[in-house]
Amino acid sequence: MAVNILEHIWVLFIGVFSWAINRLMAKIDDLEKNKANNSSLGRVADHARALDKRIDELAHTALPRSEIQRSHEKLHERLNIMERNKADKIRNVRTHQAKEKGDNSNGQ
């Protein structure tokens, strides 16, 4: 009788385990199906570059692209200068030691 019950529990365990594995494999397959591969990402980057070139050819923007690029370059130069100035100011750092509670000598 006990062997018969163990056989039924074992079959139930195998059934639940295989159902869970099948669900997990289905979810993994779905993720793999929707995942972009490197070649498709490369194609998107190529299309973006081609679109930038077409916009440049049309020259139908409020500011010319070369002017925007120069503005970005100047902004980066200014940020680098500010960072160097900030580094120069931070070089001199003073440290102070806290006095102990029992020390009342006041440097005398």
C-alpha positions as CSV (number, residue, x, y, z in Angstrom):
1,M,0.0,0.0,0.0
2,A,2.8,2.4,0.9
3,V,4.7,1.6,-2.3
4,N,1.5,2.3,-4.3
5,I,1.2,5.7,-2.7
6,L,4.9,6.5,-3.3
7,E,4.4,5.6,-7.0
8,H,1.5,8.0,-7.3
9,I,3.4,10.8,-5.6
10,W,6.4,10.2,-7.8
11,V,4.3,10.4,-10.9
12,L,2.7,13.6,-9.7
13,F,6.2,15.1,-9.0
14,I,7.4,14.2,-12.4
15,G,4.3,15.7,-14.0
16,V,4.6,19.0,-12.2
17,F,8.4,19.2,-12.9
18,S,8.0,18.5,-16.6
19,W,5.2,21.1,-16.8
20,A,7.4,23.7,-15.1
21,I,10.3,22.9,-17.4
22,N,8.1,23.2,-20.5
23,R,6.8,26.6,-19.4
24,L,10.4,27.8,-18.7
25,M,11.6,26.6,-22.1
26,A,8.6,28.4,-23.8
27,K,9.5,31.7,-22.1
28,I,13.2,31.3,-23.1
29,D,12.2,30.6,-26.7
30,D,10.0,33.6,-26.8
31,L,12.8,35.8,-25.5
32,E,15.3,34.4,-28.0
33,K,12.8,35.0,-30.8
34,N,12.4,38.7,-29.9
35,K,16.1,39.4,-29.3
36,A,17.9,41.5,-31.8
37,N,21.1,40.1,-33.2
38,N,24.2,42.1,-34.0
39,S,23.6,42.3,-37.7
40,S,20.2,43.9,-37.2
41,L,21.6,46.4,-34.8
42,G,24.3,47.2,-37.4
43,R,21.7,47.7,-40.1
44,V,19.9,50.2,-37.8
45,A,23.1,52.1,-37.2
46,D,23.8,52.2,-41.0
47,H,20.2,53.5,-41.6
48,A,20.7,56.2,-39.0
49,R,24.0,57.3,-40.7
50,A,22.3,57.3,-44.1
51,L,19.4,59.4,-42.6
52,D,22.0,61.9,-41.2
53,K,23.6,62.2,-44.6
54,R,20.2,62.8,-46.3
55,I,19.4,65.5,-43.7
56,D,22.8,67.2,-44.4
57,E,22.1,67.0,-48.2
58,L,18.7,68.7,-47.8
59,A,20.1,71.4,-45.5
60,H,16.6,71.9,-44.3
61,T,17.2,72.4,-40.6
62,A,17.1,75.6,-38.5
63,L,20.9,75.5,-38.0
64,P,23.5,73.9,-40.3
65,R,24.9,70.6,-39.0
66,S,28.5,72.0,-39.1
67,E,27.5,74.8,-36.8
68,I,25.9,72.4,-34.3
69,Q,29.0,70.2,-34.4
70,R,31.3,73.3,-33.7
71,S,29.0,74.3,-30.8
72,H,29.4,70.8,-29.3
73,E,33.2,70.9,-29.8
74,K,33.3,74.3,-28.0
75,L,31.1,73.1,-25.2
76,H,33.4,70.1,-24.7
77,E,36.5,72.4,-24.7
78,R,34.9,74.7,-22.1
79,L,34.0,71.7,-19.9
80,N,37.6,70.4,-20.1
81,I,38.9,73.8,-19.1
82,M,36.5,74.0,-16.2
83,E,37.5,70.6,-15.0
84,R,41.2,71.5,-15.2
85,N,40.6,74.7,-13.2
86,K,38.6,72.8,-10.6
87,A,41.4,70.2,-10.3
88,D,43.9,73.1,-9.7
89,K,41.8,74.5,-6.9
90,I,41.4,71.2,-5.1
91,R,45.1,70.4,-4.9
92,N,45.7,72.2,-1.6
93,V,43.7,70.3,1.0
94,R,44.2,71.0,4.7
95,T,43.5,68.3,7.4
96,H,42.8,69.0,11.0
97,Q,43.0,66.5,13.9
98,A,40.1,66.5,16.3
99,K,41.1,67.2,19.9
100,E,40.5,64.4,22.4
101,K,38.0,65.1,25.2
102,G,40.6,64.9,28.0
103,D,43.1,67.2,26.3
104,N,42.8,70.8,27.7
105,S,46.3,71.9,27.0
106,N,45.2,74.4,24.2
107,G,48.7,74.2,22.7
108,Q,50.5,75.6,25.7
